Amino acid sequence: MIGTIYRAKRIKGDSTLRLILTVTGISVFILAFGIIFSSCVMGRNDATGVEEVIVCVGDTVWGCVRSVYGDEADIRSVVERTIEINNIESGIIYPGHVLAIPKPYSAQ
């Protein structure tokens, strides 16, 4: 009929479906974030005497070196050497940049 307004019928299980879709969406987001974050933290380790670390947003040379050497090591000289090896003249690193960090002596 013209001018008649019909109310949409609520489908049984609609709230369950909405909950499933919400949980699935959140799970996918967390999984994607985890994959992206792990690729930034993990580096390649090869026989060249350096550990390669991918720079992420907010990273510093100091923090990247600290991720390889741990919290207990005195890393000042390693940070200086890392800056030399990677030709970082301005002191600025960018996300996606691969830093070559000298390996700790015990790992060689």
C-alpha positions as CSV (number, residue, x, y, z in Angstrom):
1,M,0.0,0.0,0.0
2,I,1.1,3.5,-0.7
3,G,2.1,5.5,2.4
4,T,2.2,2.5,4.7
5,I,5.4,2.2,6.8
6,Y,6.5,-1.3,7.6
7,R,8.6,-2.2,10.6
8,A,11.5,-4.4,10.0
9,K,11.2,-7.8,11.6
10,R,14.0,-8.8,14.0
11,I,15.7,-12.0,12.9
12,K,16.2,-14.6,15.6
13,G,19.8,-14.9,16.5
14,D,20.6,-11.4,15.2
15,S,22.4,-10.5,18.5
16,T,24.4,-13.7,18.3
17,L,25.5,-13.0,14.8
18,R,26.5,-9.5,15.7
19,L,28.6,-10.8,18.6
20,I,30.3,-13.4,16.4
21,L,31.1,-10.8,13.7
22,T,32.5,-8.4,16.4
23,V,34.7,-11.0,18.0
24,T,35.9,-12.1,14.6
25,G,36.8,-8.6,13.6
26,I,38.6,-7.9,16.8
27,S,40.5,-11.2,16.5
28,V,41.6,-10.3,12.9
29,F,42.8,-6.9,14.1
30,I,44.8,-8.3,17.0
31,L,46.3,-10.9,14.7
32,A,47.3,-8.4,12.0
33,F,48.8,-6.1,14.7
34,G,50.8,-9.0,16.1
35,I,52.2,-9.9,12.7
36,I,53.2,-6.3,11.9
37,F,54.7,-5.8,15.3
38,S,56.7,-9.0,15.3
39,S,58.2,-8.2,11.9
40,C,59.5,-4.9,13.4
41,V,61.0,-6.5,16.4
42,M,62.5,-9.6,14.9
43,G,65.7,-9.2,12.8
44,R,67.6,-11.4,10.5
45,N,70.6,-13.1,11.9
46,D,73.2,-14.3,9.5
47,A,77.0,-15.1,9.4
48,T,78.0,-11.5,8.5
49,G,78.6,-10.4,12.1
50,V,75.6,-8.1,12.2
51,E,72.0,-8.5,13.3
52,E,69.5,-6.8,11.0
53,V,66.6,-5.0,12.7
54,I,63.7,-3.4,10.8
55,V,62.9,0.1,12.2
56,C,59.3,0.8,13.2
57,V,57.5,4.0,14.1
58,G,58.9,5.5,17.2
59,D,62.1,3.4,17.2
60,T,65.5,4.9,18.0
61,V,69.0,3.6,17.2
62,W,69.5,3.2,21.0
63,G,66.3,1.2,21.3
64,C,67.1,-1.1,18.4
65,V,70.6,-1.8,19.7
66,R,69.1,-2.4,23.2
67,S,66.7,-5.0,21.6
68,V,69.7,-7.0,20.4
69,Y,72.0,-6.6,23.5
70,G,69.4,-6.6,26.3
71,D,69.0,-4.3,29.2
72,E,72.2,-5.2,31.1
73,A,74.8,-4.4,28.5
74,D,76.6,-1.0,28.1
75,I,75.7,-0.2,24.6
76,R,77.1,3.3,24.1
77,S,80.0,2.2,21.8
78,V,77.7,-0.2,19.9
79,V,75.3,2.7,19.2
80,E,78.1,4.7,17.8
81,R,79.3,1.8,15.7
82,T,75.8,1.2,14.4
83,I,75.5,4.8,13.4
84,E,78.8,4.5,11.5
85,I,77.9,1.1,9.8
86,N,74.6,2.4,8.6
87,N,75.8,5.9,7.5
88,I,73.3,7.7,9.7
89,E,74.6,11.3,9.4
90,S,71.5,13.1,10.6
91,G,70.8,10.8,13.5
92,I,67.3,10.2,12.1
93,I,66.0,6.7,11.2
94,Y,62.8,6.0,9.4
95,P,60.2,3.2,9.6
96,G,61.1,0.3,7.2
97,H,64.8,1.1,7.3
98,V,66.9,-2.0,8.0
99,L,69.6,-1.3,10.6
100,A,72.7,-3.5,10.7
101,I,73.7,-3.9,14.3
102,P,77.0,-5.5,15.3
103,K,76.4,-8.8,17.1
104,P,77.4,-9.3,20.7
105,Y,80.8,-11.0,21.0
106,S,79.3,-14.0,22.8
107,A,77.0,-14.6,19.8
108,Q,79.8,-14.7,17.2
